[in-house]
Amino acid sequence: MPLITVDISESSWGTMRLAIIAALVILLILYFCFRSFLGVFLPLLVALLSSLWVLGFVASSGKSVTMMISAMPVLMISLATAYGIHFLSRYYEERHNLNPLEAVNTTIQNIFIPIFMSAITTMAGFLSLTAAIVRPMTEFGFFSTLGIFFAFVLATFLLGSLFTIFPPVKIHQKFSYEANDVITRLLRLVSQSILKEKKVILISILIIGIISIAFSTRVKTESSMESRLGKESKIIKTMNYFNEKFGGTDYLYVYIQSKNVKNPYVLRQMKKIEDYSKQLSALGEPSSITDFLIQLNNAMENKNIIPANEDKIDNLWFLAGDNAYIANMIGEQNDETLMQIRTKDMTSTALNQAINQMREFIKNIPQQVRKTELSKINEEAKPEYYAYLVEEIISSLEAKSVKLNNKEELKEELIKIAGTPGSEFKKDSEEFSNEILNVSSLEIEDLGIEKIDLLPILTSYTRDNKSPDDLIKDLTEKIKLSPDDAVYLLGILEDSKIIVENREKVRFAQLSTEKLTGQNLKDEEKDILWYLMDEAIYSPDNNGDIEVSFQLTGIPVISDKINNSLFKGQVKSMIIAFIAVAIMLMIQFGSLMVGLLAMISITLTIITAFGTMGLLNIDLNIGSIMVASIAIGAGIDYTIHYISRYKNELTRRSKIEAMKITLTGTGRAIVFNSISVAAGVFVLGFSEIKMMAVFGKLIGSVMILSVIYTLTLLPILLNNIKLKEEERSEIKL
């Protein structure tokens, strides 16, 4: 993690340095737009000053440069330039008919409200990001809001003052109504198309909207490190190497709490969770104290299971001695422990799915049970308790990915086997007797007896159902044991006989299970059937004496929370921004209808942007998720400027003339604005941080989309409604 932090910090500073390139690109565009020193210098001055002010505010507040804040200088330079472009464009337009001072006054009178509303709506878009749960997004939203405010103050008051003191001597002819440059001709063509090809434009936009909605459903959230830094990042390549060679770099943890985490029930549930995690492709290599206990139990009893007897577990724990690893894996009061599971997949989607599957699996584990000794249960009630035992066996097999097609039939069969005494599985064969002798081999050797001499005696004893006295007699007469040794050996053989009978019972259960499932069980899966020999049953009970809780934690869980927060934050910030901007527009234009029409073009812009993301498989992460809110705030600027100018022209002209003047006048500034902003933020595409590169390309694309919808769809919509300005114009006429 320290290396990742350093690498991201270095890349973030590299992203901030892209502001120099963005400034140069915008400088060239401004020269193309205004063809004058003031036209280039003043808008850029506004952008640079606002960017420096907000960075100074970031530094003075003690905040560090995050990936998101690193993009702010480029974004501020691009967006803040827009206010200067609108001011200069209108000023140059007015200078063709007015002297310098009158041109400044007229410009401020006509442009102050649109620029103010553009700034307010853009600020609302950025400010809505503070509703997100992710801190980098809230900081970015807050500081960007300040930057836009600074840009508005500088664009209106500073530019007005400078043009009053230093008015340009000459104004380029292309800013007059009679201009015939490329941009003006293009805008005239747009106005003609709107008049002649209205249906074609509407149908085309409708088709684009439908396609965009279809593809937008494919957009998925992704907050992984790879989605932020990109596959070519050195850090990601290193992490991929560790994932491939060492099974992962991060861990998913399961925190377990209980009065006694060494209780057999708790340990068996932990083992079950471990087994289930192995089924998930995004996870692997689980480890906990259960692994250690199972290994010890296997060494002592040849059973790969957690013993059901608490005394046996205490004995196994005693054998651990002073093992530091085991001691650190359990709390001092034996009331908590931890399970760790490596994460093999770096994508949030895969990890989120695995985490949700783990949560669902854990949810189905009874977390409060009652322990009942079988010896204390009436024979009539035992089948009910055997059912709990069998449920545990079946769930443990399923956790090991054993497919149980005939689950109910298997359950009935295992309950039946569980209730069958071990003596029913006794065999009269020589092999059965030989297995008993193998179990008792150490004691037999201590008595100085050969197993081959005991085999016929024991076989006759088990096959003919002889009494213990008969066996003692045979041992004293045929093997020449003393009476005491014969009695001792009888006890050993009887205990071994019970063990072998239990083995036969488990083998029978294995064969029955394999027959019903149609698949052979692996060794670890076979050992689970030893649960049939348990003397204690754990049944779900809300008032039970054993409680346990399992809580998922770790970096993957945090990433999962971030991922969910991203979606919630996106929806929340979009709604906040949309409602706030819509209300502002309705108030500004004094019309509910105009306010709603103004939101149509930006709504289509957002839909198209998300459709493009779905089409190009661009994930929704901390960077791309902000596009919608920023698009609402910044993209609506074009609509504000267009409607403001259109309403103003409509007071003295017809609808057609007002549209043409607005398109060739304010439309020019809108086009210059969009080109400037798009070109500036497209520079972020060169960022070493993939998330920032995608963010820049998306914002640039959104600005272009917004101006296209504004200059094509909005005039059509406005021409189909009657505005108050039109009524006043008719009265004057």
C-alpha positions in Angstrom: 0.0 0.0 0.0 2.8 2.6 0.6 4.1 2.0 -2.9 0.6 2.4 -4.3 0.1 5.6 -2.4 3.5 7.1 -3.7 2.7 6.0 -7.2 -0.7 7.6 -7.2 0.7 10.8 -5.6 3.3 11.1 -8.4 0.7 10.4 -11.1 -1.6 13.0 -9.5 1.1 15.7 -9.7 1.6 14.6 -13.3 -2.1 15.1 -14.0 -1.9 18.6 -12.4 1.0 19.5 -14.7 -1.3 18.8 -17.7 -2.9 22.2 -16.8 0.0 23.8 -18.7 -0.9 21.9 -21.8 -4.6 22.7 -21.4 -3.7 26.4 -21.1 -1.7 26.3 -24.3 -4.4 24.4 -26.2 -7.1 26.9 -25.0 -4.7 29.8 -25.9 -4.6 28.6 -29.5 -8.4 28.1 -29.6 -8.9 31.6 -28.2 -6.7 33.1 -30.9 -8.7 31.3 -33.5 -11.9 32.7 -32.0 -11.0 36.3 -31.3 -7.8 37.0 -33.4 -6.6 39.6 -30.8 -4.2 39.8 -27.8 -7.0 40.7 -25.4 -9.3 38.1 -26.7 -6.6 35.5 -26.0 -5.1 36.9 -22.8 -8.2 38.0 -20.8 -10.3 34.8 -20.8 -7.2 32.8 -20.0 -6.3 35.2 -17.2 -9.7 34.6 -15.7 -9.2 30.8 -15.9 -5.7 30.9 -14.5 -6.5 33.2 -11.6 -9.6 31.2 -10.6 -7.5 28.0 -10.8 -4.7 29.5 -8.7 -7.1 30.9 -6.1 -8.9 27.5 -5.6 -5.5 25.6 -5.4 -4.4 28.2 -2.8 -7.6 27.5 -0.9 -6.9 23.7 -1.1 -3.4 24.2 0.3 -4.4 26.6 3.0 -7.1 24.1 4.2 -4.4 21.4 4.6 -5.9 19.0 2.1 -3.7 16.7 0.2 -3.7 16.3 -3.6 -5.9 13.3 -4.4 -6.6 11.8 -7.8 -9.7 13.9 -8.1 -8.2 17.2 -7.0 -5.4 16.7 -9.4 -7.9 17.1 -12.3 -9.2 20.4 -10.9 -6.6 22.8 -12.5 -7.4 21.4 -16.0 -11.1 21.5 -15.4 -11.1 25.0 -13.9 -9.0 26.4 -16.8 -11.4 24.8 -19.3 -14.7 25.8 -17.6 -13.7 29.2 -16.3 -12.5 30.3 -19.8 -16.2 29.9 -20.9 -17.3 33.0 -18.9 -14.6 35.1 -20.5 -15.6 33.8 -24.0 -19.2 34.8 -23.5 -18.3 38.2 -22.2 -15.8 39.0 -25.0 -18.1 37.6 -27.7 -21.0 39.8 -26.7 -18.7 42.8 -26.1 -17.2 42.5 -29.6 -20.7 42.2 -31.1 -21.9 45.3 -29.4 -18.8 47.3 -30.3 -19.8 47.3 -33.9 -22.6 49.7 -33.0 -21.5 51.4 -29.8 -18.6 53.2 -28.3 -16.3 51.3 -25.8 -18.0 52.5 -22.6 -21.5 51.9 -23.9 -20.5 48.5 -25.3 -19.2 47.5 -21.8 -22.4 48.7 -20.1 -24.7 47.0 -22.7 -22.6 43.8 -22.5 -22.9 43.7 -18.7 -26.6 44.4 -18.8 -27.2 41.6 -21.3 -24.7 39.1 -20.2 -24.5 39.4 -16.4 -27.7 37.4 -15.6 -26.9 34.6 -18.1 -23.3 34.3 -16.8 -24.5 34.5 -13.2 -27.1 31.8 -13.8 -24.5 29.7 -15.7 -22.2 30.0 -12.7 -24.9 29.2 -10.2 -26.1 26.1 -12.1 -22.5 24.9 -12.6 -21.9 25.4 -8.9 -25.1 23.5 -8.1 -23.8 20.6 -10.2 -20.5 20.5 -8.4 -22.0 21.1 -5.0 -24.3 18.1 -5.5 -21.2 15.9 -5.5 -20.8 16.7 -1.8 -23.8 14.4 -1.2 -21.6 11.5 -2.2 -20.3 9.3 0.6 -16.8 9.0 -0.9 -14.6 11.7 0.5 -12.5 12.5 -2.6 -15.7 13.2 -4.5 -17.1 15.5 -1.8 -13.8 17.5 -1.6 -13.7 17.7 -5.4 -17.2 19.0 -5.5 -16.7 21.6 -2.8 -13.4 23.0 -4.1 -14.7 23.0 -7.7 -17.7 25.0 -6.6 -15.4 27.6 -5.1 -13.4 27.7 -8.4 -16.5 28.4 -10.4 -17.5 31.2 -8.1 -14.1 32.8 -8.4 -14.3 32.5 -12.2 -17.7 34.2 -12.2 -16.5 37.1 -10.1 -13.4 37.6 -12.3 -15.2 37.2 -15.6 -17.9 39.9 -14.8 -16.1 42.5 -12.7 -12.5 42.1 -13.8 -13.2 41.9 -17.6 -15.7 44.8 -17.4 -13.1 47.0 -15.6 -10.3 46.1 -18.0 -12.3 46.8 -21.1 -13.4 50.1 -19.7 -9.7 51.1 -19.1 -8.2 49.3 -22.1 -10.7 49.1 -24.9 -9.6 47.3 -28.0 -8.9 49.6 -30.9 -10.3 47.4 -33.6 -13.0 44.6 -33.6 -12.8 41.8 -36.1 -15.5 41.9 -38.7 -16.6 38.3 -38.0 -18.4 39.4 -34.8 -20.9 41.5 -36.8 -24.3 40.2 -37.9 -23.1 40.4 -41.5 -20.1 38.2 -40.9 -19.4 35.4 -43.4 -16.8 33.3 -41.7 -16.8 29.5 -41.3 -18.6 29.5 -37.9 -21.2 32.0 -39.0 -22.0 30.0 -42.2 -22.2 26.8 -40.2 -24.7 28.4 -37.8 -26.8 29.8 -40.6 -26.9 26.3 -42.1 -28.1 25.0 -38.7 -30.9 27.6 -38.7 -32.0 26.7 -42.2 -32.0 23.0 -41.3 -34.1 23.7 -38.3 -36.7 25.4 -40.5 -36.6 22.9 -43.3 -35.7 19.5 -41.7 -37.4 19.8 -38.3 -38.9 16.3 -38.5 -35.6 14.7 -39.6 -33.8 16.3 -36.6 -36.4 15.2 -34.1 -36.5 11.6 -35.4 -32.7 11.4 -35.4 -32.6 12.7 -31.8 -35.3 10.2 -30.8 -33.4 7.3 -32.3 -30.2 8.4 -30.7 -32.0 8.6 -27.3 -33.6 5.2 -27.6 -30.2 3.6 -28.5 -28.5 5.4 -25.7 -31.1 4.2 -23.2 -30.6 0.6 -24.4 -26.8 0.8 -24.0 -26.9 2.7 -20.7 -28.3 -0.4 -19.0 -25.0 -2.1 -19.6 -23.0 0.4 -17.5 -21.6 -1.2 -14.4 -20.0 0.1 -11.3 -16.3 -0.6 -10.8 -14.2 0.9 -8.0 -11.2 -1.5 -8.2 -7.6 -0.2 -8.3 -7.3 -1.5 -11.9 -10.3 0.6 -13.0 -8.6 3.7 -11.5 -5.0 3.3 -12.6 -5.4 1.1 -15.8 -4.0 -2.2 -16.8 -0.7 -0.7 -17.9 0.1 0.9 -14.6 3.2 -0.5 -12.9 1.3 -1.0 -9.7 -1.4 -3.0 -11.4 1.1 -5.1 -13.3 2.8 -5.9 -10.0 -0.5 -6.7 -8.3 -1.4 -9.0 -11.2 1.9 -10.8 -10.8 1.2 -11.4 -7.1 -2.3 -12.5 -7.8 -1.0 -15.1 -10.4 2.0 -16.3 -8.4 0.9 -15.9 -4.8 -2.9 -16.1 -4.9 -3.6 -12.4 -4.3 -2.5 -9.3 -2.5 -5.5 -8.5 -0.4 -7.5 -10.5 2.2 -11.2 -10.8 2.9 -11.6 -11.3 6.6 -14.4 -13.0 8.6 -14.5 -11.7 12.2 -16.1 -14.3 14.5 -17.4 -13.6 17.9 -18.8 -16.1 20.5 -18.5 -16.9 24.2 -16.1 -19.6 23.2 -14.9 -19.7 19.7 -13.3 -23.2 20.4 -16.8 -24.6 20.7 -17.3 -27.5 18.2 -20.3 -25.9 16.6 -18.5 -22.6 16.0 -15.4 -24.3 14.6 -17.5 -26.4 12.2 -19.3 -23.4 10.9 -16.0 -21.7 10.4 -14.8 -24.7 8.4 -18.0 -24.6 6.4 -17.4 -21.0 5.5 -13.8 -21.7 4.5 -15.0 -24.6 2.2 -17.7 -22.4 0.6 -15.2 -19.6 -0.1 -13.1 -22.1 -2.2 -16.0 -22.4 -4.6 -15.8 -18.7 -5.5 -13.4 -17.9 -8.3 -12.6 -14.4 -6.9 -11.5 -15.9 -3.5 -9.0 -18.5 -2.5 -6.6 -19.9 0.2 -8.8 -19.5 3.3 -7.1 -20.0 6.7 -8.1 -20.1 10.3 -7.6 -22.0 13.5 -9.8 -24.8 12.2 -7.1 -25.8 9.7 -4.6 -26.4 12.6 -7.1 -28.4 14.7 -8.2 -30.5 11.7 -4.6 -31.3 10.9 -3.9 -32.4 14.5 -7.2 -34.5 14.6 -6.3 -36.2 11.3 -2.8 -37.1 12.7 -4.4 -38.5 15.9 -7.6 -40.1 14.7 -7.3 -40.1 10.9 -10.3 -37.9 10.5 -10.2 -34.6 8.6 -12.9 -33.0 10.7 -13.5 -30.9 13.8 -14.2 -33.3 16.7 -17.7 -33.0 18.2 -16.3 -33.5 21.7 -15.2 -30.4 23.5 -12.6 -32.3 25.6 -11.0 -33.6 22.4 -10.7 -30.0 21.1 -9.1 -28.9 24.4 -6.6 -31.8 24.0 -5.8 -30.7 20.5 -5.4 -27.1 21.7 -3.1 -28.2 24.4 -0.9 -29.9 21.8 -0.5 -26.5 20.1 1.7 -25.4 23.1 3.0 -21.9 22.7 2.6 -21.7 18.9 2.6 -17.9 18.4 0.6 -17.9 15.2 -2.3 -19.9 16.8 -2.2 -17.8 20.0 -2.5 -14.6 18.0 -5.5 -16.0 16.0 -7.8 -16.1 19.0 -8.8 -13.5 21.6 -7.5 -13.6 25.2 -10.9 -14.6 26.5 -11.4 -17.1 23.7 -14.4 -15.0 22.5 -13.1 -13.9 19.1 -11.1 -15.1 16.2 -10.4 -14.3 12.6 -10.5 -16.1 9.3 -8.6 -14.7 6.3 -9.3 -15.4 2.7 -7.1 -14.3 -0.2 -8.8 -12.3 -3.0 -7.6 -13.5 -6.4 -9.7 -11.1 -8.6 -9.0 -7.4 -8.8 -12.3 -6.3 -10.3 -14.9 -4.8 -8.1 -17.7 -6.6 -9.9 -16.2 -10.1 -9.2 -15.3 -9.2 -5.6 -18.7 -7.7 -4.9 -20.4 -10.8 -6.3 -18.2 -13.0 -4.1 -18.9 -10.9 -1.0 -22.6 -10.9 -1.6 -22.5 -14.7 -2.0 -20.5 -15.0 1.2 -23.0 -12.9 3.0 -25.9 -14.9 1.7 -24.2 -18.2 2.8 -23.4 -16.9 6.3 -27.0 -15.6 6.6 -28.2 -19.2 6.3 -26.0 -20.4 9.2 -28.0 -20.6 12.5 -26.2 -18.1 14.8 -27.9 -19.2 18.0 -28.2 -22.9 18.8 -28.8 -25.2 21.7 -26.6 -28.2 22.5 -28.4 -31.4 23.4 -26.7 -34.7 24.4 -28.2 -37.7 22.5 -27.9 -39.8 25.7 -30.5 -37.6 27.4 -33.1 -37.8 24.6 -35.9 -40.4 24.5 -35.7 -42.9 21.6 -39.0 -41.5 20.2 -37.6 -38.0 19.9 -34.2 -38.9 18.5 -35.2 -38.8 14.8 -36.0 -35.1 15.2 -32.5 -34.4 16.5 -30.9 -36.7 13.9 -32.6 -34.4 11.3 -30.5 -31.4 12.7 -27.4 -33.6 12.5 -28.1 -34.6 8.9 -28.8 -31.0 7.9 -25.3 -30.1 9.2 -23.8 -32.9 7.1 -25.7 -31.9 4.0 -24.8 -28.2 4.3 -21.2 -29.1 4.9 -21.1 -31.3 1.8 -22.7 -28.5 -0.2 -20.1 -26.1 1.1 -17.5 -28.4 -0.5 -19.4 -28.0 -3.8 -20.9 -31.6 -3.7 -24.1 -31.5 -5.9 -27.0 -33.2 -4.1 -29.7 -33.9 -6.6 -31.8 -36.1 -4.3 -31.4 -34.0 -1.2 -34.6 -35.1 0.5 -34.1 -38.7 -0.2 -30.5 -38.5 1.0 -31.7 -36.7 4.2 -34.1 -39.5 4.9 -31.5 -42.2 4.3 -28.9 -40.5 6.5 -31.4 -40.0 9.4 -32.1 -43.7 9.1 -28.4 -44.6 9.2 -27.8 -42.2 12.1 -30.5 -43.9 14.2 -29.1 -47.4 13.4 -26.9 -48.8 16.2 -23.3 -49.5 15.2 -23.7 -53.1 16.1 -26.0 -53.5 13.1 -22.9 -52.9 10.9 -20.9 -55.7 12.4 -19.6 -58.2 9.8 -18.8 -61.9 10.3 -15.9 -61.8 7.9 -12.2 -62.3 8.6 -11.5 -58.8 7.1 -13.8 -57.3 9.8 -11.8 -59.1 12.6 -8.5 -58.2 11.0 -9.5 -54.5 11.1 -10.3 -54.7 14.8 -6.8 -56.2 15.4 -5.2 -53.4 13.4 -6.9 -50.8 15.6 -5.6 -52.7 18.7 -2.2 -53.4 17.3 -0.2 -51.4 19.8 -1.8 -53.0 22.8 -1.5 -56.5 21.3 2.2 -56.0 20.7 2.6 -54.9 24.3 1.2 -58.2 25.4 3.7 -60.0 23.2 1.0 -61.6 21.0 1.0 -62.1 17.2 -2.1 -60.8 15.4 -2.1 -63.9 13.2 -2.7 -66.1 16.3 -5.6 -63.9 17.5 -7.3 -63.7 14.1 -9.1 -67.1 14.1 -10.2 -66.6 17.8 -11.6 -63.1 17.2 -13.3 -64.2 13.9 -15.0 -67.1 15.7 -16.1 -64.7 18.5 -17.7 -62.2 16.2 -19.1 -64.7 13.7 -20.7 -67.0 16.2 -21.8 -64.3 18.6 -19.9 -65.9 21.5 -20.1 -64.4 25.0 -17.2 -62.4 26.5 -16.5 -65.3 28.9 -16.0 -67.6 25.8 -13.5 -65.2 24.4 -11.6 -64.9 27.8 -11.5 -68.7 27.9 -10.1 -69.0 24.4 -7.5 -66.3 25.1 -6.3 -68.1 28.3 -6.3 -71.6 26.8 -5.2 -71.0 23.2 -2.9 -68.0 23.6 -1.9 -68.8 27.1 -2.7 -65.3 28.5 -3.1 -64.8 32.2 -6.7 -64.1 33.3 -5.9 -60.5 34.0 -4.3 -60.0 30.6 -7.2 -61.8 28.9 -9.7 -59.4 30.6 -7.6 -56.4 29.6 -7.4 -57.6 26.0 -11.1 -58.2 25.9 -11.8 -54.6 26.8 -9.3 -53.4 24.1 -10.9 -55.6 21.5 -14.5 -54.5 22.4 -13.5 -50.8 22.1 -11.8 -51.5 18.8 -14.8 -53.4 17.7 -17.0 -50.4 18.3 -14.6 -48.2 16.3 -14.6 -50.6 13.4 -18.4 -50.8 13.5 -18.6 -47.1 13.4 -16.2 -47.1 10.4 -18.5 -49.6 8.7 -21.4 -47.3 9.5 -19.7 -44.4 7.9 -18.7 -46.5 4.9 -22.3 -47.6 4.5 -23.4 -43.9 4.7 -20.7 -43.1 2.1 -21.9 -45.7 -0.3 -25.5 -44.6 0.1 -24.6 -41.0 -0.4 -22.6 -41.8 -3.6 -25.4 -43.9 -4.9 -28.0 -41.2 -4.4 -25.8 -38.3 -5.6 -24.3 -40.3 -8.5 -20.7 -39.1 -7.7 -17.8 -40.4 -5.7 -16.9 -38.5 -2.6 -13.4 -37.2 -2.0 -11.6 -38.1 1.3 -12.5 -34.8 3.0 -16.1 -35.2 1.9 -16.2 -38.7 3.2 -14.9 -37.6 6.6 -17.9 -35.3 7.1 -20.1 -38.4 7.4 -18.3 -39.0 10.7 -20.7 -36.4 12.1 -23.2 -39.3 12.2 -21.2 -40.5 15.3 -21.7 -37.3 17.2 -23.1 -37.6 20.7 -24.1 -33.9 20.9 -26.7 -32.2 18.6 -26.8 -28.5 17.9 -30.3 -27.4 17.0 -31.4 -23.8 16.1 -32.9 -22.1 19.1 -33.5 -18.3 19.6 -33.0 -19.0 23.3 -30.0 -21.3 22.8 -26.9 -21.4 25.0 -24.5 -20.9 22.1 -24.3 -17.7 20.1 -21.9 -16.8 17.3 -21.7 -13.9 14.8 -19.8 -13.7 11.6 -18.8 -10.3 10.1 -17.1 -9.8 6.8 -14.4 -7.1 6.7 -11.2 -6.1 5.0 -10.2 -4.1 1.9 -12.7 -6.0 -0.4 -15.6 -5.1 1.9 -14.5 -1.5 1.9 -14.3 -1.6 -1.9 -17.8 -3.1 -2.0 -19.1 -0.3 0.2 -17.5 2.3 -2.0 -19.0 0.6 -5.0 -22.5 0.7 -3.5 -21.9 4.2 -2.3 -20.9 5.3 -5.8 -24.3 4.2 -7.2 -26.2 5.8 -4.4 -24.2 8.9 -4.5 -24.6 9.1 -8.3 -28.4 8.9 -8.1 -28.5 11.3 -5.2 -26.2 13.9 -6.7 -28.0 13.7 -10.1 -31.4 14.2 -8.5 -30.2 17.1 -6.4 -28.4 18.8 -9.3 -31.4 18.2 -11.7 -34.0 19.6 -9.3 -31.8 22.5 -8.2 -31.0 23.6 -11.8 -34.6 23.1 -13.0 -35.9 25.3 -10.2 -33.3 28.0 -11.0 -34.2 28.0 -14.6 -37.9 28.3 -13.9 -37.3 31.2 -11.6 -34.9 32.9 -14.0 -37.1 32.6 -17.1 -40.3 33.1 -15.1 -41.9 30.1 -16.8 -42.5 26.5 -15.8 -42.7 25.4 -19.4 -39.4 27.2 -20.4 -37.6 25.8 -17.4 -38.7 22.2 -18.3 -37.8 22.7 -22.0 -34.4 23.9 -20.9 -33.8 20.6 -19.1 -34.6 18.4 -22.1 -31.3 19.0 -24.0 -29.2 18.3 -20.9 -31.2 15.2 -20.1 -30.6 13.9 -23.5 -26.9 14.7 -23.1 -26.7 12.7 -20.0 -28.6 9.8 -21.5 -26.3 9.8 -24.6 -23.2 10.0 -22.4 -24.3 6.9 -20.4 -25.2 5.2 -23.5 -21.8 5.8 -24.9 -20.3 4.5 -21.7 -22.3 1.3 -22.1 -21.4 1.0 -25.7 -17.7 1.4 -25.0 -17.7 -0.7 -21.8 -16.6 2.3 -19.7 -17.1 1.5 -16.0 -18.8 3.8 -13.5 -16.1 4.7 -11.0 -15.2 7.7 -8.8 -14.3 9.7 -11.9 -16.9 8.8 -14.5 -19.7 8.8 -11.9 -19.4 12.6 -11.6 -20.0 13.2 -15.3 -23.8 13.4 -15.0 -23.7 16.0 -12.2 -21.1 18.1 -13.9 -22.9 17.8 -17.2 -26.1 19.1 -15.6 -24.3 22.1 -14.0 -21.9 23.0 -16.8 -23.7 21.8 -19.9 -26.9 23.7 -19.0 -24.8 26.9 -19.5 -25.4 26.7 -23.3 -29.1 26.5 -22.8 -29.1 29.5 -20.4 -27.2 31.7 -22.8 -29.3 30.6 -25.8 -32.7 31.1 -24.1 -31.6 34.4 -22.5 -30.5 35.8 -25.9 -33.6 34.4 -27.7 -36.0 35.9 -25.2 -34.2 39.2 -25.5 -34.3 39.2 -29.3 -37.9 38.1 -29.3 -39.0 41.4 -27.8 -38.2 43.2 -31.0 -38.2 40.5 -33.7 -40.2 37.6 -35.1 -39.5 34.0 -33.9 -37.6 33.2 -37.1 -35.4 36.3 -37.0 -34.8 35.9 -33.2 -33.7 32.3 -33.7 -31.3 33.3 -36.5 -29.8 36.2 -34.6 -29.4 34.0 -31.5 -27.7 31.3 -33.4 -25.3 33.5 -35.2 -24.7 35.7 -32.2 -24.8 33.8 -28.9 -24.5 30.6 -30.9 -20.9 31.6 -31.9 -20.0 32.1 -28.3 -21.6 28.8 -27.4 -19.6 27.0 -30.1 -16.3 28.7 -29.0 -17.2 27.9 -25.4 -17.8 24.2 -26.1 -14.7 23.8 -28.3 -12.6 25.5 -25.6 -13.9 23.5 -22.7 -13.8 20.2 -24.6 -10.3 20.7 -25.9 -9.1 21.7 -22.4 -10.6 18.7 -20.6 -9.6 16.3 -23.4 -6.0 17.1 -22.3 -6.8 14.9 -19.2 -6.8 12.0 -21.6 -3.0 12.0 -21.4 -3.1 11.4 -17.7 -1.2 8.4 -16.4 -4.2 7.7 -14.2 -6.8 5.8 -16.3 -9.7 7.1 -14.3 -8.7 10.7 -14.9 -8.0 10.1 -18.6 -11.5 8.6 -19.0 -13.0 11.4 -16.9 -11.5 14.0 -19.2 -12.7 12.3 -22.4 -16.2 11.9 -21.0 -16.5 15.5 -19.9 -15.2 16.8 -23.2 -17.7 14.6 -25.1 -20.5 15.7 -22.9 -19.7 19.4 -23.6 -19.8 18.7 -27.4 -23.1 16.7 -27.0 -24.7 19.4 -25.0 -24.0 22.1 -27.5 -25.3 19.9 -30.4 -28.6 19.3 -28.6 -28.8 22.9 -27.5 -28.3 24.4 -31.0 -30.5 21.8 -32.8 -33.3 20.7 -30.5 -33.8 23.7 -28.3 -34.7 26.2 -31.1 -37.3 23.7 -32.4 -38.9 23.4 -28.9 -38.9 27.1 -28.3 -40.5 27.8 -31.7 -43.4 25.7 -30.7 -44.4 27.6 -27.6 -45.6 31.1 -27.1 -43.4 33.2 -24.8 -44.3 36.4 -22.8 -41.7 38.3 -24.8 -43.5 37.4 -28.0 -46.8 38.7 -26.7 -45.2 42.0 -25.7 -43.6 42.3 -29.2 -47.0 41.8 -30.8 -48.5 44.5 -28.6 -45.7 46.9 -29.7 -46.4 46.2 -33.3 
